[in-house]
Amino acid sequence: MSNRDYYEILGVSRTADAKEIKKAFRQKAKELHPDTSTDPDAEAHFKELGEAYSVISDAEKRRIYDTYGKDGLNSAGGGYGGGGYATNWDFMSDFGDIGDIFSAFFGGGGGRSRGPLRGDDRRTTLELSFMDAVFGCEKKINITRLDACQTCNGTGCAVGSHPEACGHCGGHGQVRQSAQTMFGNFTQVVTCPSCHGAGTIIKNPCKACHGQGIAPKDEIITLTIPAGVDTGTRLRVAGGGDAGANGIPAGDLYVVIQVQEDEHFLRDAYDVLMKVPVHYTQLVLGDHVRIPLLKGHYDLKIPAGTENGHIITLKGEGVPVLNQSHLRGNLLIRLDIQIPRKVRGDEKALLQQLHDLHKHNVKAEDIRHEEGHASSFFSKMKSFLAGK
């Protein structure tokens, strides 16, 4: 028996409740485990910790210890004191995930039995048009996955036969495994090695699936695509993956979205960008232009004197927010002057007249003003570079 106070060893007060005691023990056990600690006395401290916990975590032992001290435990009998203190702990009830700390004692992972595994997940890619991704749709997809064998209906047994209860675990799918350690006798619940958790043994397997109970199956799945999905969005179809052998539940199907580009719109998260080509005169004089929206059309007013590249924002005309379709991004419209590659004769004559008129209206004093401004600019720049 350790000579140190048990509460001190655990690092808790004498009024600590069961939850605090268990938390402190778990933390200390991780720190002092001989396989991971660099302390040369870790094994002794680890054993000391187990001794303290075996007493303080037990209500009756704790009462005796609080009243009479360690001598009281020795005189009480029942293996409380000395080197033979009783520590028969069931990981299923006491430790939960702390069982991995003691995995070395059992040659593998400890802890709770995790029950039957699921079958494998599957993944496929679905290509959508720009508008289908924006507003949502329904799509049918073809997949091939493992499902219950049609010959044996998933039992894995030949027609006319049935699975038999596993003799090793008695049909429970789990067995208790014990090991003697420095703490005493530890017990944990593990998956039965004979039936692998199924609880049954197939002695006469189905020839179609070789006793696995699963076989490839082609399926058509109708998938509801929510509004607002984008490239990279992953949709999950629960149970749409491969079924597991011997009745193990199926995994999930993950559908990854790939969205096609659109000739008019460019998406940026939930906002949509578009360019509207305009003529020089439309920006100078102002105009009304009918433009396409994601749904419908809009008469856009261009104010007179609008600059090239000006962006007009239409709020709420963008993409619906995924899973919040009442919220939408914005539509950002950029006005860009379209320069024609070829000009017809009459248009060219008018443009030449406009050009000549513009040159004629530039007065000499305006030129002098511009020259004076340029001279002033270069004079200031020269002074700046000279450090004045």
C-alpha positions as a Markdown table, in Angstrom:
| # | Residue | x | y | z |
|---|---|---|---|---|
| 1 | Met | 0.0 | 0.0 | 0.0 |
| 2 | Ser | 1.2 | 3.5 | -0.8 |
| 3 | Asn | 2.2 | 5.8 | 2.1 |
| 4 | Arg | 1.0 | 8.9 | 0.3 |
| 5 | Asp | -2.5 | 10.3 | 0.8 |
| 6 | Tyr | -4.9 | 8.9 | -1.8 |
| 7 | Tyr | -6.5 | 12.3 | -2.4 |
| 8 | Glu | -3.1 | 13.8 | -3.0 |
| 9 | Ile | -2.2 | 11.1 | -5.4 |
| 10 | Leu | -5.3 | 11.7 | -7.5 |
| 11 | Gly | -5.0 | 15.5 | -7.1 |
| 12 | Val | -8.5 | 16.0 | -5.8 |
| 13 | Ser | -10.0 | 17.5 | -2.6 |
| 14 | Arg | -11.6 | 15.3 | 0.1 |
| 15 | Thr | -15.0 | 16.7 | -1.0 |
| 16 | Ala | -14.6 | 15.7 | -4.7 |
| 17 | Asp | -17.6 | 14.0 | -6.2 |
| 18 | Ala | -17.4 | 10.8 | -8.3 |
| 19 | Lys | -17.3 | 12.8 | -11.6 |
| 20 | Glu | -14.3 | 14.8 | -10.4 |
| 21 | Ile | -12.5 | 11.7 | -9.2 |
| 22 | Lys | -13.0 | 9.9 | -12.5 |
| 23 | Lys | -11.8 | 12.9 | -14.5 |
| 24 | Ala | -8.7 | 13.3 | -12.4 |
| 25 | Phe | -7.9 | 9.6 | -12.6 |
| 26 | Arg | -8.2 | 9.6 | -16.4 |
| 27 | Gln | -5.9 | 12.6 | -16.8 |
| 28 | Lys | -3.3 | 11.1 | -14.4 |
| 29 | Ala | -3.5 | 7.7 | -16.0 |
| 30 | Lys | -2.6 | 9.1 | -19.4 |
| 31 | Glu | 0.3 | 11.0 | -17.9 |
| 32 | Leu | 1.8 | 8.1 | -16.0 |
| 33 | His | 1.2 | 5.2 | -18.3 |
| 34 | Pro | 4.6 | 3.3 | -18.4 |
| 35 | Asp | 4.5 | 2.9 | -22.2 |
| 36 | Thr | 4.3 | 6.7 | -22.8 |
| 37 | Ser | 5.8 | 8.4 | -19.7 |
| 38 | Thr | 9.4 | 9.4 | -19.6 |
| 39 | Asp | 9.4 | 9.2 | -15.8 |
| 40 | Pro | 11.7 | 6.3 | -14.7 |
| 41 | Asp | 9.3 | 5.7 | -11.8 |
| 42 | Ala | 6.2 | 5.8 | -14.0 |
| 43 | Glu | 5.3 | 2.1 | -13.3 |
| 44 | Ala | 5.4 | 2.6 | -9.6 |
| 45 | His | 3.4 | 5.8 | -9.8 |
| 46 | Phe | 0.9 | 4.2 | -12.1 |
| 47 | Lys | 0.3 | 1.4 | -9.7 |
| 48 | Glu | 0.0 | 3.9 | -6.8 |
| 49 | Leu | -2.6 | 5.8 | -8.8 |
| 50 | Gly | -4.6 | 2.6 | -9.4 |
| 51 | Glu | -4.5 | 1.8 | -5.7 |
| 52 | Ala | -5.8 | 5.3 | -4.8 |
| 53 | Tyr | -8.5 | 5.2 | -7.4 |
| 54 | Ser | -9.7 | 1.7 | -6.3 |
| 55 | Val | -10.3 | 3.1 | -2.8 |
| 56 | Ile | -11.6 | 6.6 | -3.4 |
| 57 | Ser | -13.9 | 5.6 | -6.3 |
| 58 | Asp | -15.6 | 3.0 | -4.1 |
| 59 | Ala | -18.1 | 4.5 | -1.6 |
| 60 | Glu | -17.6 | 1.9 | 1.2 |
| 61 | Lys | -13.8 | 1.9 | 0.9 |
| 62 | Arg | -13.8 | 5.7 | 0.8 |
| 63 | Arg | -15.9 | 5.9 | 4.0 |
| 64 | Ile | -13.6 | 3.5 | 5.8 |
| 65 | Tyr | -10.5 | 5.4 | 4.5 |
| 66 | Asp | -11.9 | 8.8 | 5.5 |
| 67 | Thr | -12.8 | 7.5 | 9.0 |
| 68 | Tyr | -9.9 | 5.3 | 9.9 |
| 69 | Gly | -7.2 | 5.9 | 7.3 |
| 70 | Lys | -5.2 | 3.2 | 5.6 |
| 71 | Asp | -5.1 | 1.1 | 8.8 |
| 72 | Gly | -8.8 | 0.9 | 8.7 |
| 73 | Leu | -8.6 | -0.6 | 5.2 |
| 74 | Asn | -6.1 | -3.2 | 6.4 |
| 75 | Ser | -8.3 | -4.3 | 9.3 |
| 76 | Ala | -11.5 | -4.3 | 7.3 |
| 77 | Gly | -10.5 | -7.3 | 5.3 |
| 78 | Gly | -11.9 | -8.1 | 1.9 |
| 79 | Gly | -8.6 | -7.4 | 0.1 |
| 80 | Tyr | -8.8 | -3.6 | 0.6 |
| 81 | Gly | -5.3 | -3.0 | 1.9 |
| 82 | Gly | -1.7 | -4.1 | 1.2 |
| 83 | Gly | -0.5 | -5.2 | -2.1 |
| 84 | Gly | -3.5 | -7.4 | -2.7 |
| 85 | Tyr | -6.1 | -4.6 | -3.0 |
| 86 | Ala | -9.0 | -5.7 | -5.2 |
| 87 | Thr | -9.3 | -3.9 | -8.6 |
| 88 | Asn | -11.6 | -5.9 | -10.8 |
| 89 | Trp | -12.8 | -3.1 | -13.1 |
| 90 | Asp | -15.1 | -3.6 | -16.1 |
| 91 | Phe | -14.2 | -1.2 | -18.8 |
| 92 | Met | -17.8 | -1.4 | -20.1 |
| 93 | Ser | -19.1 | 0.4 | -17.0 |
| 94 | Asp | -16.3 | 2.3 | -15.5 |
| 95 | Phe | -13.9 | 3.7 | -18.1 |
| 96 | Gly | -15.5 | 4.0 | -21.6 |
| 97 | Asp | -12.9 | 5.5 | -23.9 |
| 98 | Ile | -10.2 | 5.4 | -21.2 |
| 99 | Gly | -9.7 | 1.7 | -22.1 |
| 100 | Asp | -7.2 | 2.7 | -24.8 |
| 101 | Ile | -4.8 | 3.6 | -22.1 |
| 102 | Phe | -4.6 | 0.0 | -21.1 |
| 103 | Ser | -4.6 | -1.5 | -24.5 |
| 104 | Ala | -1.1 | -2.8 | -24.1 |
| 105 | Phe | -2.4 | -5.2 | -21.4 |
| 106 | Phe | -4.7 | -6.9 | -23.9 |
| 107 | Gly | -2.7 | -6.7 | -27.1 |
| 108 | Gly | -5.1 | -4.3 | -28.8 |
| 109 | Gly | -7.6 | -1.6 | -28.3 |
| 110 | Gly | -9.7 | -1.7 | -25.1 |
| 111 | Gly | -12.8 | 0.2 | -24.4 |
| 112 | Arg | -16.4 | -0.3 | -25.2 |
| 113 | Ser | -17.6 | -2.8 | -27.8 |
| 114 | Arg | -18.5 | -0.7 | -30.8 |
| 115 | Gly | -21.2 | -3.0 | -32.2 |
| 116 | Pro | -21.5 | -4.0 | -35.9 |
| 117 | Leu | -19.6 | -1.9 | -38.4 |
| 118 | Arg | -21.2 | -0.3 | -41.4 |
| 119 | Gly | -20.6 | -1.2 | -45.0 |
| 120 | Asp | -18.4 | 0.9 | -47.2 |
| 121 | Asp | -19.4 | 4.4 | -48.3 |
| 122 | Arg | -19.6 | 5.1 | -52.0 |
| 123 | Arg | -18.9 | 8.4 | -54.0 |
| 124 | Thr | -20.1 | 9.6 | -57.3 |
| 125 | Thr | -20.0 | 12.9 | -59.3 |
| 126 | Leu | -23.1 | 14.6 | -60.7 |
| 127 | Glu | -22.8 | 17.3 | -63.3 |
| 128 | Leu | -25.4 | 20.1 | -63.2 |
| 129 | Ser | -26.2 | 23.0 | -65.5 |
| 130 | Phe | -25.7 | 26.5 | -64.0 |
| 131 | Met | -29.4 | 27.1 | -63.5 |
| 132 | Asp | -30.2 | 23.7 | -62.1 |
| 133 | Ala | -27.5 | 24.4 | -59.4 |
| 134 | Val | -29.0 | 27.8 | -58.7 |
| 135 | Phe | -32.7 | 26.8 | -58.4 |
| 136 | Gly | -32.4 | 23.1 | -57.5 |
| 137 | Cys | -33.9 | 20.2 | -59.3 |
| 138 | Glu | -34.4 | 16.4 | -59.2 |
| 139 | Lys | -32.0 | 14.1 | -60.9 |
| 140 | Lys | -31.9 | 10.4 | -61.4 |
| 141 | Ile | -28.5 | 8.7 | -61.0 |
| 142 | Asn | -27.4 | 5.2 | -61.8 |
| 143 | Ile | -25.2 | 3.4 | -59.3 |
| 144 | Thr | -23.9 | -0.1 | -58.8 |
| 145 | Arg | -23.5 | -1.0 | -55.1 |
| 146 | Leu | -23.5 | -4.1 | -52.9 |
| 147 | Asp | -26.9 | -5.0 | -51.6 |
| 148 | Ala | -28.6 | -8.0 | -50.0 |
| 149 | Cys | -28.2 | -11.1 | -52.1 |
| 150 | Gln | -31.4 | -11.9 | -54.0 |
| 151 | Thr | -30.8 | -15.6 | -53.8 |
| 152 | Cys | -30.6 | -15.9 | -50.1 |
| 153 | Asn | -32.3 | -12.6 | -49.2 |
| 154 | Gly | -29.2 | -11.5 | -47.4 |
| 155 | Thr | -29.0 | -14.4 | -44.9 |
| 156 | Gly | -25.8 | -15.8 | -46.6 |
| 157 | Cys | -27.3 | -19.3 | -46.2 |
| 158 | Ala | -28.1 | -21.8 | -48.9 |
| 159 | Val | -31.8 | -22.2 | -49.6 |
| 160 | Gly | -33.5 | -24.3 | -46.9 |
| 161 | Ser | -30.8 | -23.7 | -44.3 |
| 162 | His | -30.4 | -21.2 | -41.5 |
| 163 | Pro | -27.7 | -19.5 | -39.5 |
| 164 | Glu | -26.8 | -21.2 | -36.2 |
| 165 | Ala | -26.0 | -19.6 | -32.9 |
| 166 | Cys | -22.3 | -19.1 | -32.3 |
| 167 | Gly | -21.0 | -21.6 | -29.8 |
| 168 | His | -18.2 | -19.4 | -28.7 |
| 169 | Cys | -20.2 | -16.4 | -27.5 |
| 170 | Gly | -23.6 | -18.1 | -27.1 |
| 171 | Gly | -25.2 | -15.9 | -29.8 |
| 172 | His | -24.3 | -12.6 | -28.1 |
| 173 | Gly | -21.6 | -11.5 | -30.6 |
| 174 | Gln | -19.4 | -10.4 | -27.7 |
| 175 | Val | -17.2 | -12.1 | -25.1 |
| 176 | Arg | -15.5 | -10.9 | -22.0 |
| 177 | Gln | -11.7 | -10.9 | -21.9 |
| 178 | Ser | -9.6 | -10.6 | -18.8 |
| 179 | Ala | -6.0 | -9.9 | -18.1 |
| 180 | Gln | -3.9 | -9.8 | -14.9 |
| 181 | Thr | -2.0 | -6.5 | -14.7 |
| 182 | Met | -0.2 | -4.5 | -12.1 |
| 183 | Phe | -3.6 | -3.0 | -11.2 |
| 184 | Gly | -5.1 | -6.4 | -10.6 |
| 185 | Asn | -7.6 | -8.2 | -12.8 |
| 186 | Phe | -9.0 | -6.1 | -15.7 |
| 187 | Thr | -12.0 | -7.2 | -17.7 |
| 188 | Gln | -13.3 | -5.8 | -21.0 |
| 189 | Val | -15.9 | -6.7 | -23.5 |
| 190 | Val | -14.7 | -7.5 | -27.1 |
| 191 | Thr | -16.2 | -8.7 | -30.4 |
| 192 | Cys | -16.4 | -12.4 | -30.6 |
| 193 | Pro | -13.5 | -13.7 | -32.8 |
| 194 | Ser | -15.5 | -16.6 | -34.1 |
| 195 | Cys | -18.6 | -14.9 | -35.5 |
| 196 | His | -17.1 | -11.4 | -35.7 |
| 197 | Gly | -20.0 | -9.9 | -33.8 |
| 198 | Ala | -22.8 | -11.5 | -35.8 |
| 199 | Gly | -23.8 | -13.9 | -33.0 |
| 200 | Thr | -24.4 | -16.6 | -35.7 |
| 201 | Ile | -22.3 | -19.0 | -37.8 |
| 202 | Ile | -23.2 | -20.1 | -41.4 |
| 203 | Lys | -22.4 | -23.7 | -41.9 |
| 204 | Asn | -24.1 | -24.1 | -45.3 |
| 205 | Pro | -23.3 | -20.9 | -47.3 |
| 206 | Cys | -25.2 | -19.5 | -50.3 |
| 207 | Lys | -23.4 | -20.3 | -53.5 |
| 208 | Ala | -24.4 | -17.0 | -55.2 |
| 209 | Cys | -22.8 | -14.8 | -52.6 |
| 210 | His | -20.5 | -17.3 | -50.9 |
| 211 | Gly | -22.1 | -16.8 | -47.5 |
| 212 | Gln | -21.5 | -13.0 | -47.5 |
| 213 | Gly | -25.2 | -12.2 | -47.9 |
| 214 | Ile | -24.4 | -9.4 | -50.4 |
| 215 | Ala | -24.0 | -9.1 | -54.2 |
| 216 | Pro | -23.6 | -6.3 | -56.7 |
| 217 | Lys | -26.9 | -4.5 | -57.7 |
| 218 | Asp | -27.7 | -1.8 | -60.2 |
| 219 | Glu | -30.0 | 1.0 | -58.9 |
| 220 | Ile | -31.5 | 4.2 | -60.0 |
| 221 | Ile | -31.7 | 6.8 | -57.2 |
| 222 | Thr | -33.8 | 9.9 | -57.5 |
| 223 | Leu | -31.9 | 12.7 | -55.9 |
| 224 | Thr | -33.4 | 16.0 | -54.8 |
| 225 | Ile | -30.9 | 18.8 | -55.4 |
| 226 | Pro | -31.4 | 21.8 | -53.1 |
| 227 | Ala | -31.2 | 25.4 | -54.5 |
| 228 | Gly | -27.8 | 27.0 | -54.1 |
| 229 | Val | -25.4 | 24.1 | -54.5 |
| 230 | Asp | -22.1 | 24.8 | -56.1 |
| 231 | Thr | -19.1 | 22.9 | -57.5 |
| 232 | Gly | -17.7 | 20.8 | -54.6 |
| 233 | Thr | -21.0 | 20.6 | -52.7 |
| 234 | Arg | -21.3 | 17.1 | -51.2 |
| 235 | Leu | -24.8 | 15.6 | -50.8 |
| 236 | Arg | -25.2 | 12.5 | -48.6 |
| 237 | Val | -27.7 | 9.7 | -49.3 |
| 238 | Ala | -28.0 | 7.7 | -46.0 |
| 239 | Gly | -27.8 | 4.0 | -46.6 |
| 240 | Gly | -27.0 | 4.5 | -50.3 |
| 241 | Gly | -23.5 | 2.8 | -50.0 |
| 242 | Asp | -22.5 | -0.8 | -49.9 |
| 243 | Ala | -24.3 | -3.2 | -47.5 |
| 244 | Gly | -22.0 | -5.1 | -45.2 |
| 245 | Ala | -21.6 | -8.8 | -45.0 |
| 246 | Asn | -23.9 | -10.9 | -42.8 |
| 247 | Gly | -26.6 | -8.2 | -42.3 |
| 248 | Ile | -24.2 | -5.3 | -41.4 |
| 249 | Pro | -26.0 | -2.0 | -42.2 |
| 250 | Ala | -25.1 | -0.2 | -45.5 |
| 251 | Gly | -22.8 | 2.7 | -45.7 |
| 252 | Asp | -23.7 | 6.1 | -47.3 |
| 253 | Leu | -23.6 | 7.4 | -50.8 |
| 254 | Tyr | -21.9 | 10.8 | -51.3 |
| 255 | Val | -22.7 | 12.8 | -54.4 |
| 256 | Val | -20.2 | 15.5 | -55.3 |
| 257 | Ile | -21.6 | 18.3 | -57.5 |
| 258 | Gln | -19.9 | 19.7 | -60.5 |
| 259 | Val | -21.5 | 22.8 | -62.0 |
| 260 | Gln | -21.2 | 23.8 | -65.7 |
| 261 | Glu | -20.2 | 27.3 | -66.7 |
| 262 | Asp | -22.9 | 29.7 | -68.1 |
| 263 | Glu | -22.3 | 32.0 | -71.1 |
| 264 | His | -23.9 | 35.1 | -69.3 |
| 265 | Phe | -23.3 | 34.7 | -65.6 |
| 266 | Leu | -20.3 | 34.1 | -63.4 |
| 267 | Arg | -20.8 | 32.9 | -59.9 |
| 268 | Asp | -18.9 | 34.2 | -56.8 |
| 269 | Ala | -20.3 | 32.4 | -53.8 |
| 270 | Tyr | -23.9 | 33.5 | -53.7 |
| 271 | Asp | -23.4 | 36.6 | -55.8 |
| 272 | Val | -23.6 | 36.6 | -59.6 |
| 273 | Leu | -21.5 | 38.7 | -61.9 |
| 274 | Met | -22.4 | 39.7 | -65.5 |
| 275 | Lys | -21.1 | 42.0 | -68.2 |
| 276 | Val | -23.5 | 44.1 | -70.3 |
| 277 | Pro | -21.9 | 45.4 | -73.5 |
| 278 | Val | -23.0 | 49.0 | -74.3 |
| 279 | His | -22.2 | 51.7 | -76.9 |
| 280 | Tyr | -20.3 | 54.9 | -76.1 |
| 281 | Thr | -23.4 | 57.0 | -76.8 |
| 282 | Gln | -25.5 | 55.0 | -74.3 |
| 283 | Leu | -23.1 | 55.9 | -71.5 |
| 284 | Val | -22.8 | 59.6 | -72.6 |
| 285 | Leu | -26.5 | 60.2 | -73.2 |
| 286 | Gly | -28.1 | 57.6 | -71.0 |
| 287 | Asp | -30.4 | 54.8 | -72.0 |
| 288 | His | -32.6 | 51.8 | -71.0 |
| 289 | Val | -31.3 | 48.3 | -71.6 |
| 290 | Arg | -33.3 | 45.1 | -71.2 |
| 291 | Ile | -31.0 | 42.5 | -69.5 |
| 292 | Pro | -31.5 | 38.8 | -68.5 |
| 293 | Leu | -31.8 | 37.9 | -64.8 |
| 294 | Leu | -31.4 | 34.4 | -63.4 |
| 295 | Lys | -35.1 | 34.2 | -63.8 |
| 296 | Gly | -36.9 | 36.7 | -66.1 |
| 297 | His | -35.7 | 40.0 | -67.4 |
| 298 | Tyr | -35.0 | 43.6 | -66.1 |
| 299 | Asp | -35.2 | 47.0 | -67.7 |
| 300 | Leu | -31.9 | 48.6 | -66.6 |
| 301 | Lys | -31.6 | 52.4 | -66.6 |
| 302 | Ile | -28.2 | 53.8 | -67.5 |
| 303 | Pro | -27.9 | 57.4 | -66.3 |
| 304 | Ala | -26.3 | 59.9 | -68.6 |
| 305 | Gly | -22.6 | 60.4 | -68.1 |
| 306 | Thr | -22.0 | 56.9 | -66.7 |
| 307 | Glu | -18.4 | 55.8 | -66.7 |
| 308 | Asn | -17.1 | 52.7 | -68.5 |
| 309 | Gly | -16.8 | 49.7 | -66.2 |
| 310 | His | -19.5 | 51.1 | -63.8 |
| 311 | Ile | -21.1 | 48.4 | -61.7 |
| 312 | Ile | -24.8 | 48.4 | -60.8 |
| 313 | Thr | -26.0 | 46.1 | -58.0 |
| 314 | Leu | -29.4 | 44.5 | -58.0 |
| 315 | Lys | -29.9 | 43.2 | -54.4 |
| 316 | Gly | -31.5 | 39.8 | -53.9 |
| 317 | Glu | -31.2 | 38.8 | -57.5 |
| 318 | Gly | -28.3 | 36.4 | -57.0 |
| 319 | Val | -28.1 | 32.7 | -55.9 |
| 320 | Pro | -30.4 | 31.3 | -53.1 |
| 321 | Val | -28.3 | 30.5 | -50.0 |
| 322 | Leu | -28.0 | 26.8 | -49.6 |
| 323 | Asn | -30.6 | 25.4 | -47.1 |
| 324 | Gln | -31.9 | 29.0 | -46.6 |
| 325 | Ser | -33.6 | 29.7 | -49.9 |
| 326 | His | -35.4 | 32.8 | -48.5 |
| 327 | Leu | -31.9 | 34.5 | -48.6 |
| 328 | Arg | -30.2 | 35.3 | -51.9 |
| 329 | Gly | -27.0 | 37.0 | -53.0 |
| 330 | Asn | -26.9 | 40.0 | -55.3 |
| 331 | Leu | -26.5 | 40.4 | -59.1 |
| 332 | Leu | -23.6 | 42.7 | -60.0 |
| 333 | Ile | -23.8 | 44.2 | -63.5 |
| 334 | Arg | -20.7 | 45.8 | -65.1 |
| 335 | Leu | -21.2 | 48.1 | -68.1 |
| 336 | Asp | -18.5 | 47.7 | -70.6 |
| 337 | Ile | -18.1 | 49.7 | -73.8 |
| 338 | Gln | -18.2 | 47.4 | -76.8 |
| 339 | Ile | -15.7 | 48.6 | -79.5 |
| 340 | Pro | -16.8 | 47.3 | -83.0 |
| 341 | Arg | -14.2 | 45.7 | -85.1 |
| 342 | Lys | -15.7 | 46.9 | -88.3 |
| 343 | Val | -17.7 | 50.2 | -88.9 |
| 344 | Arg | -20.1 | 50.7 | -91.8 |
| 345 | Gly | -19.7 | 53.7 | -94.1 |
| 346 | Asp | -22.5 | 55.8 | -92.7 |
| 347 | Glu | -21.5 | 55.1 | -89.1 |
| 348 | Lys | -17.9 | 55.9 | -89.9 |
| 349 | Ala | -18.9 | 59.3 | -91.4 |
| 350 | Leu | -20.9 | 60.2 | -88.3 |
| 351 | Leu | -18.0 | 59.2 | -86.0 |
| 352 | Gln | -15.6 | 61.3 | -88.1 |
| 353 | Gln | -18.0 | 64.3 | -87.8 |
| 354 | Leu | -18.1 | 63.8 | -84.0 |
| 355 | His | -14.4 | 63.5 | -83.8 |
| 356 | Asp | -13.9 | 66.7 | -85.8 |
| 357 | Leu | -16.5 | 68.5 | -83.7 |
| 358 | His | -14.7 | 67.5 | -80.5 |
| 359 | Lys | -11.4 | 68.8 | -81.8 |
| 360 | His | -12.9 | 72.1 | -82.9 |
| 361 | Asn | -14.4 | 72.7 | -79.5 |
| 362 | Val | -11.1 | 72.3 | -77.7 |
| 363 | Lys | -10.1 | 76.0 | -77.3 |
| 364 | Ala | -6.6 | 77.4 | -77.2 |
| 365 | Glu | -6.9 | 78.5 | -73.6 |
| 366 | Asp | -7.9 | 74.9 | -72.6 |
| 367 | Ile | -4.7 | 73.7 | -74.3 |
| 368 | Arg | -2.7 | 76.3 | -72.5 |
| 369 | His | -4.4 | 75.4 | -69.2 |
| 370 | Glu | -3.5 | 71.7 | -69.7 |
| 371 | Glu | 0.1 | 72.6 | -70.6 |
| 372 | Gly | 0.3 | 74.8 | -67.5 |
| 373 | His | -1.1 | 72.0 | -65.4 |
| 374 | Ala | 1.5 | 69.5 | -66.9 |
| 375 | Ser | 4.3 | 72.0 | -66.3 |
| 376 | Ser | 3.2 | 72.5 | -62.7 |
| 377 | Phe | 3.0 | 68.8 | -62.2 |
| 378 | Phe | 6.5 | 68.1 | -63.5 |
| 379 | Ser | 7.9 | 71.1 | -61.5 |
| 380 | Lys | 6.4 | 69.6 | -58.3 |
| 381 | Met | 7.8 | 66.2 | -59.1 |
| 382 | Lys | 11.3 | 67.7 | -59.7 |
| 383 | Ser | 11.2 | 69.5 | -56.4 |
| 384 | Phe | 10.0 | 66.3 | -54.7 |
| 385 | Leu | 12.8 | 64.2 | -56.1 |
| 386 | Ala | 15.3 | 66.9 | -55.1 |
| 387 | Gly | 14.1 | 66.7 | -51.5 |
| 388 | Lys | 12.7 | 70.2 | -51.4 |
